[in-house]
Amino acid sequence: MTTTQRQQVTVDVHVILERDDHILLCLRQGTGYADGLYCLPSGHLDPGETVIDCAIREAREEAGVVIAPDALRPATVVHHLSPEGRPRVGFFFVTETWGGEVVNAEPGKCAKVEWVPIDVLPDDTVPYTTAGVELYRTGVGIGTHGWPS
């Protein structure tokens, strides 16, 4: 009998904090992954955690804001293949409503936070992040990034 191995993926959760046609990006540093590039507040889903709980946690840990669960809206989902060939699924959420002031809450992992126009992301943005933001901007609910054409 032939046994088929099931696909295993890393689940990432990204939060688009949006105000006045701008979104918040974090400039990564000291993490060992994509240092020197911009990304959204984001992170890996922890065991036993829902994607909504993860989004709320990441926004608090990275940007110092508190988001109510009902303030999050699904933005898009990206099935990503990393340059190293590892599959990931990214859940992107968006909100215009949060409590507290945006700050760089993880200065050891983030050089700065910056509001940028949603339609003109910096060239030095993580491509996976750019793909998710573009899918959201164009109203595409699910897409792929990094897979061979």
Contact map, one row per residue, 1 for C-alpha under 8 A:
11100000000000000000000000000000000000000000000000000000000000000000000000000000000000000000000000000000000000000000000000000000000000000000000000000
11110000000000000000000000000000000000000000000000000000000000000000000000000000000000000000000000000000000000000000000000000000000000000000000000000
11111000000000000000000000000000000000000000000000000000000000000000000000000000000000000000000000000000000000000000000000000000000000000000000000000
01111100000000000000000000000000000000000000000000000000000000000000000000000000000000000000000000000000000000000000000000000000000000000000000000000
00111110000000000000000000000000000000000000000000000000000000000000000000000000000000000000000000000000000000000000000000000000000000000000000000000
00011111000000000000000000000000000000000000000000000000000000000000000000000000000000000000000000000000000000000000000000000000000000000000000000000
00001111100000000000000000000000000000000000000000000000000000000000000000000000000000000000000000000000000000000000000000000000000000000000000000000
00000111110000000000000000000000000000000000000000000000000000000000000000000000000000100000000000000000000000000000000000000000000000000000000000000
00000011111000000000000000000000000000000000000000000000000000000000000000000000000001111000000000000000000000000000000000000000000000000000000000000
00000001111100000000000000000000000000000001000000000000000000000000000000000000000000111000000000000000000000000000000000000000000000000000000000000
00000000111110000000000000000000000000000001100000000000000000000000000000000000000000011110000000000000000000000000000000000000000000000000000000000
00000000011111000000000000000000000000000111100000000000000000000000000000000000000000011110000000000000000000000000000000000000000000000000000000000
00000000001111100000000000000000000000000111100000100110000000000000000000000000000000000111100000000000000000000000000000000000000000000000000000000
00000000000111110000000000000000000000011110000000000010000000000000000000000000000000000111100000000000000000000000000000000000000000000000000000000
00000000000011111000000000000000000000011100000000000010011000000000000000000000000000000001111000000000000000000000000000000000000000000000000000000
00000000000001111100001100000000000000011000000000000000000000000000000000000000000000000001111000000000000000000000000000000000000000000000000000000
00000000000000111110001100000000000000000000000000000000000000000000000000000000000000000000011100000000000000000000000000000000000000000000000000000
00000000000000011111111100000000000000000000000000000000000000000000000000000000000000000000011100000000000000000000000000000000000000000000000000000
00000000000000001111111000000000000000000000000000000000000000000000000000000000000000000000000100000000000000000000000000000000000000000000000000000
00000000000000000111110000000000000000000000000000000000000000000000000000000000000000000000000000000000000000000000000000000000000000000000000000000
00000000000000000111111000000000000000000000000000000000000000000000000000000000000000000000000000000000000000000000110000000000000000000000000000000
00000000000000000111111100000000000000000000000000000000000000000000000000000000000000000000000000000000000000000011110000000000000000000000000000000
00000000000000011110111110000000000000000000000000000000000000000000000000000000000000000000000000000000000000000011110000000000000000000000000000000
00000000000000011100011111000000000000011000000000000000000000000000000000000000000000000000000000000000000000001111000000000000000000000000000000000
00000000000000000000001111100000000001111000000000000000000000000000000000000000000000000000000000000000000000001111000000000000000000000000000000000
00000000000000000000000111110000000001111000000000000000000000000000000000000000000000000000000000000000000001111100000000000000000000000000000000000
00000000000000000000000011111000001111100000000000000000000000000000000000000000000000000000000000000000000001111100000000000000000000000000000000000
00000000000000000000000001111110011111100000000000000000000000000000000000000000000000000000000000000000000011110000000000000000000000000000000000000
00000000000000000000000000111111011100000000000000000000000000000000000000000000000000000000000000000000000111100000000000000000000000000000000000000
00000000000000000000000000011111001000000000000000000000000000000000000000000000000000000000000000000000000111000000000000000000000000000000000000000
00000000000000000000000000011111111000000000000000000000000000000000000000000000000000000000000000000000000010000000000000000000000000000000000000000
00000000000000000000000000001111111000000000000000000000000000000000000000000000000000000000000000000000000000000000000000000000000000000000000000000
00000000000000000000000000000011111000000000000000000000000000000000000000000000000000000000000000000000000000000000000000000000000000000000000000000
00000000000000000000000000011011111110000000000000000000000000000000000000000000000000000000000000000000000000000000000000000100000000000000000000000
00000000000000000000000000111111111110000000000000000000000000000000000000000000000000000000000000000000000000000000000000000000000000000000000000000
00000000000000000000000000111000011111000000000000000000000000000000000000000000000000000000000000000000000000000000000000010000000000000000000000000
00000000000000000000000000110000011111100000000000000000000000000000000000000000000000000000000000000000000000000000000000011100000000000000000000000
00000000000000000000000011110000000111110000000000000000000000000000000000000000000000000000000000000000000000000000000001011100000000000000000000000
00000000000000000000000011110000000011111100000000000000000000000000000000000000000000000000000000000000000000000000000000001100100000000000000000000
00000000000001110000000111000000000001111100000000000000000000000000000000000000000000000000000000000000000000000000000000000000100000000000000000000
00000000000001110000000111000000000000111110000000000000011001100000000000000000000000000000000000000000000000000000000000000000000000000000000000000
00000000000111100000000000000000000000111111000000000010011001000000000000000000000000000000000000000000000000000000000000000000000000000000000000000
00000000000111000000000000000000000000001111100000000100010000000000000000000000000000000000000000000000000000000000000000000000000000000000000000000
00000000011110000000000000000000000000000111110000000100000000000000000000000000000000000000000000000000000000000000000000000000000000000000000000000
00000000001110000000000000000000000000000011111011100100000000000000000000000000000000000000000000000000000000000000000000000000000000000000000000000
00000000000000000000000000000000000000000001111110000100000000000000000000000000000000000000000000000000000000000000000000000000000000000000000000000
00000000000000000000000000000000000000000000111110000000000000000000000000000000000000000000000000000000000000000000000000000000000000000000000000000
00000000000000000000000000000000000000000000011111000000000000000000000000000000000000000000000000000000000000000000000000000000000000000000000000000
00000000000000000000000000000000000000000000111111101100000000000000000000000000000000000000000000000000000000000000000000000000000000000000000000000
00000000000000000000000000000000000000000000100111111100000000000000000000000000000000000000000000000000000000000000000000000000000000000000000000000
00000000000010000000000000000000000000000000100011111110000000000000000000000000000000000010000000000000000000000000000000000000000000000000000000000
00000000000000000000000000000000000000000000000001111111000000000000100100000000000000000000000000000000000000000000000000000000000000000000000000000
00000000000000000000000000000000000000000000000011111111100000000000100000000000000000000000000000000000000000000000000000000000000000000000000000000
00000000000010000000000000000000000000000011110011111111110000000000000000000000000000000000000000000000000000000000000000000000000000000000000000000
00000000000011100000000000000000000000000100000000111111111000000000000000000000000000000000100000000000000000000000000000000000000000000000000000000
00000000000000000000000000000000000000000000000000011111111100000111100000000000000000000000000000000000000000000000000000000000000000000000000000000
00000000000000000000000000000000000000000000000000001111111110000000000000000000000000000000000000000000000000000000000000000000000000000000000000000
00000000000000100000000000000000000000001110000000000111111111100000000000000000000000000000000000000000000000000000000000000000000000000000000000000
00000000000000100000000000000000000000001100000000000011111111111110000000000000000000000000000000000000000000000000000000000000000000000000000000000
00000000000000000000000000000000000000000000000000000001111111111110000000000000000000000000000000000000100000000000000000000000000000000000000000000
00000000000000000000000000000000000000000000000000000000111111111000000000000000000000000000000000000000110000000000000000000000000000000000000000000
00000000000000000000000000000000000000001100000000000000011111110000000000000000000000000000000000000011110000000000000000000000000000000000000000000
00000000000000000000000000000000000000001000000000000000011111111000000000000000000000000000000000000111110000001000000000000000000000000000000000000
00000000000000000000000000000000000000000000000000000000001111111100000000000000000000000000000000011111100000000000000000000000000000000000000000000
00000000000000000000000000000000000000000000000000000000001110111110000000000000000000000000000001111110000000000000000000000000000000000000000000000
00000000000000000000000000000000000000000000000000000001001100011111000000000000000000000000000001110000000000000000000000000000000000000000000000000
00000000000000000000000000000000000000000000000000000001001100001111101100000000000000000000000011100000000000000000000000000000000000000000000000000
00000000000000000000000000000000000000000000000000000001000000000111111100000000000000000000000001000000000000000000000000000000000000000000000000000
00000000000000000000000000000000000000000000000000011001000000000011111100000000000000000000000000000000000000000000000000000000000000000000000000000
00000000000000000000000000000000000000000000000000000000000000000001111110000000000000000000000000000000000000000000000000000000000000000000000000000
00000000000000000000000000000000000000000000000000000000000000000011111110000000000000000000001111000000000000000000000000000000000000000000000000000
00000000000000000000000000000000000000000000000000010000000000000011111111000000000000000000111000000000000000000000000000000000000000000000000000000
00000000000000000000000000000000000000000000000000000000000000000000011111100000000000000000111000000000000000000000000000000000000000000000000000000
00000000000000000000000000000000000000000000000000000000000000000000000111110000000000000011110000000000000000000000000000000000000000000000000000000
00000000000000000000000000000000000000000000000000000000000000000000000011111000000000000011110000000000000000000000000000000000000000010000100000000
00000000000000000000000000000000000000000000000000000000000000000000000001111100000000000011100000000000000000000000000000000000000100110001111000000
00000000000000000000000000000000000000000000000000000000000000000000000000111110000000001111000000000000000000000000000000000000000100000000111000000
00000000000000000000000000000000000000000000000000000000000000000000000000011111000000001111000000000000000000000000000000000000001100000000011110000
00000000000000000000000000000000000000000000000000000000000000000000000000001111100000111100000000000000000000000000000000000000000000000000011110000
00000000000000000000000000000000000000000000000000000000000000000000000000000111110000111100000000000000000000000000000000000001000000000000000111100
00000000000000000000000000000000000000000000000000000000000000000000000000000011111111110000000000000000000000000000000000000000000000000000000011100
00000000000000000000000000000000000000000000000000000000000000000000000000000001111111110000000000000000000000000000000000000000000000000000000001000
00000000000000000000000000000000000000000000000000000000000000000000000000000000111111000000000000000000000000000000000000000000000000000000000001000
00000000000000000000000000000000000000000000000000000000000000000000000000000000111111000000000000000000000000000000000000000000000000000000000000000
00000000000000000000000000000000000000000000000000000000000000000000000000000000111111100000000000000000000000000000000000000000000000000000000000000
00000000100000000000000000000000000000000000000000000000000000000000000000000000111111110000000000000000000000000000000000000000000000000000000000000
00000001110000000000000000000000000000000000000000000000000000000000000000000011110011111000000000000000000000000000000000000000000000000000000000000
00000000111100000000000000000000000000000000000000000000000000000000000000000011110001111100000000000000000000000000000000000000000000000000000000000
00000000111100000000000000000000000000000000000000000000000000000000000000001111000000111110000000000000000000000000000000000000000000000000000000000
00000000001111000000000000000000000000000000000000000000000000000000000000001111000000011111000000000000000000000000000000000000000000000000000000000
00000000001111000000000000000000000000000000000000100000000000000000000001111100000000001111100000000000000000000000000000000000000000000000000000000
00000000000011110000000000000000000000000000000000000000000000000000000001111100000000000111110000000000000000000000000000000000000100000000000000000
00000000000011110000000000000000000000000000000000000010000000000000000111110000000000000011111000000000000000000000000000000000000000000000000000000
00000000000000111100000000000000000000000000000000000000000000000000000111100000000000000001111100000000000000000000000000000000000000000000000000000
00000000000000111100000000000000000000000000000000000000000000000000001110000000000000000000111111000000000000000000000000000000000000000000000000000
00000000000000001110000000000000000000000000000000000000000000000000001000000000000000000000011111000000000000000000000000000000000000000000000000000
00000000000000000000000000000000000000000000000000000000000000000010001000000000000000000000001111100000000000000000000000000000000000000000000000000
00000000000000000000000000000000000000000000000000000000000000001111001000000000000000000000001111110000000000000000000000000000000000000000000000000
00000000000000000000000000000000000000000000000000000000000000001110000000000000000000000000000011111000000000000000000000000000000000000000000000000
00000000000000000000000000000000000000000000000000000000000000011100000000000000000000000000000001111100000000000000000000000000000000000000000000000
00000000000000000000000000000000000000000000000000000000000000011000000000000000000000000000000000111110000000000000000000000000000000000000000000000
00000000000000000000000000000000000000000000000000000000000000111000000000000000000000000000000000011111000000000000000000000000000000000000000000000
00000000000000000000000000000000000000000000000000000000000001111000000000000000000000000000000000001111100000001000000000000000000000000000000000000
00000000000000000000000000000000000000000000000000000000000001110000000000000000000000000000000000000111111001111000000000000000000000000000000000000
00000000000000000000000000000000000000000000000000000000000111110000000000000000000000000000000000000011111000000000000000000000000000000000000000000
00000000000000000000000000000000000000000000000000000000000011100000000000000000000000000000000000000001111111000000000000000000000000000000000000000
00000000000000000000000000000000000000000000000000000000000000000000000000000000000000000000000000000001111111110000000000000000000000000000000000000
00000000000000000000000000001100000000000000000000000000000000000000000000000000000000000000000000000000011111100000000000000000000000000000000000000
00000000000000000000000000011110000000000000000000000000000000000000000000000000000000000000000000000000011111100000000000000000000000000000000000000
00000000000000000000000001111100000000000000000000000000000000000000000000000000000000000000000000000001011111111000000000000000000000000000000000000
00000000000000000000000001111000000000000000000000000000000000000000000000000000000000000000000000000001001111111000000000000000000000000000000000000
00000000000000000000000001110000000000000000000000000000000000000000000000000000000000000000000000000001001001111100000000000000000000000000000000000
00000000000000000000000111100000000000000000000000000000000000100000000000000000000000000000000000000011000001111110000000000000000000000000000000000
00000000000000000000000111100000000000000000000000000000000000000000000000000000000000000000000000000000000000011111000000000000000000000000000000000
00000000000000000000011110000000000000000000000000000000000000000000000000000000000000000000000000000000000000001111100000000000000000000000000000000
00000000000000000000011110000000000000000000000000000000000000000000000000000000000000000000000000000000000000000111110111000000000000000000000000000
00000000000000000000111000000000000000000000000000000000000000000000000000000000000000000000000000000000000000000011111110000000000000000000000000000
00000000000000000000111000000000000000000000000000000000000000000000000000000000000000000000000000000000000000000001111110000000000010001000000000000
00000000000000000000000000000000000000000000000000000000000000000000000000000000000000000000000000000000000000000000111110000000000000001000000000000
00000000000000000000000000000000000000000000000000000000000000000000000000000000000000000000000000000000000000000001111111000000000000000000000000000
00000000000000000000000000000000000000000000000000000000000000000000000000000000000000000000000000000000000000000001111111101000010000000000000000000
00000000000000000000000000000000000001000000000000000000000000000000000000000000000000000000000000000000000000000001000111111000000000000000000000000
00000000000000000000000000000000000000000000000000000000000000000000000000000000000000000000000000000000000000000000000011111000000000000000000000000
00000000000000000000000000000000000111000000000000000000000000000000000000000000000000000000000000000000000000000000000001111100000000000000000000000
00000000000000000000000000000000000011100000000000000000000000000000000000000000000000000000000000000000000000000000000011111110110000000000000000000
00000000000000000000000000000000010011100000000000000000000000000000000000000000000000000000000000000000000000000000000000011111110000000000000000000
00000000000000000000000000000000000000000000000000000000000000000000000000000000000000000000000000000000000000000000000000001111111000000000000000000
00000000000000000000000000000000000000000000000000000000000000000000000000000001000000000000000000000000000000000000000000000111111100000000000010000
00000000000000000000000000000000000000110000000000000000000000000000000000000000000000000000000000000000000000000000000000001111111110000000000000000
00000000000000000000000000000000000000000000000000000000000000000000000000000000000000000000000000000000000000000000000010001111111111000000000000000
00000000000000000000000000000000000000000000000000000000000000000000000000000100000000000000000000000000000000000000000000000011111111100000000010000
00000000000000000000000000000000000000000000000000000000000000000000000000011100000000000001000000000000000000000000000000000001111111110000000000000
00000000000000000000000000000000000000000000000000000000000000000000000000000000000000000000000000000000000000000000010000000000111111111000000000000
00000000000000000000000000000000000000000000000000000000000000000000000000000000000000000000000000000000000000000000000000000000011111111100000000000
00000000000000000000000000000000000000000000000000000000000000000000000000010000000000000000000000000000000000000000000000000000001111111111111000000
00000000000000000000000000000000000000000000000000000000000000000000000000110000000000000000000000000000000000000000000000000000000111111111100000000
00000000000000000000000000000000000000000000000000000000000000000000000000000000000000000000000000000000000000000000011000000000000011111111000000000
00000000000000000000000000000000000000000000000000000000000000000000000000000000000000000000000000000000000000000000000000000000000001111111000000000
00000000000000000000000000000000000000000000000000000000000000000000000000000000000000000000000000000000000000000000000000000000000000111111100000000
00000000000000000000000000000000000000000000000000000000000000000000000000010000000000000000000000000000000000000000000000000000000000111111111000000
00000000000000000000000000000000000000000000000000000000000000000000000000111000000000000000000000000000000000000000000000000000000000110011111000000
00000000000000000000000000000000000000000000000000000000000000000000000000011110000000000000000000000000000000000000000000000000000000100001111100000
00000000000000000000000000000000000000000000000000000000000000000000000000011110000000000000000000000000000000000000000000000000000000100001111110000
00000000000000000000000000000000000000000000000000000000000000000000000000000111000000000000000000000000000000000000000000000000000000000000011111100
00000000000000000000000000000000000000000000000000000000000000000000000000000111100000000000000000000000000000000000000000000001001000000000001111100
00000000000000000000000000000000000000000000000000000000000000000000000000000001111000000000000000000000000000000000000000000000000000000000000111110
00000000000000000000000000000000000000000000000000000000000000000000000000000001100000000000000000000000000000000000000000000000000000000000000111111
00000000000000000000000000000000000000000000000000000000000000000000000000000000000000000000000000000000000000000000000000000000000000000000000001111
00000000000000000000000000000000000000000000000000000000000000000000000000000000000000000000000000000000000000000000000000000000000000000000000000111
